[in-house]
């Protein structure tokens, strides 16, 4: 299954994976409904809003596929 990447525009990301709307809203961005969404990439949003790019991508990917962990990798006993 494809996952969101930093080089996709916000509009592409939202159109392909509507579950990512909540991530952009949780980060306090104006991306959802923004006129710049068709032009700005996820990477650019991270810069504009001073967000941790890797964390943003991890959260977007976790929204798309709940099997993907959000945030830092966790150590699991017996894994």
Order of alpha helices (4+ residues) and beta strands (2+ residues): alpha-alpha-alpha-alpha
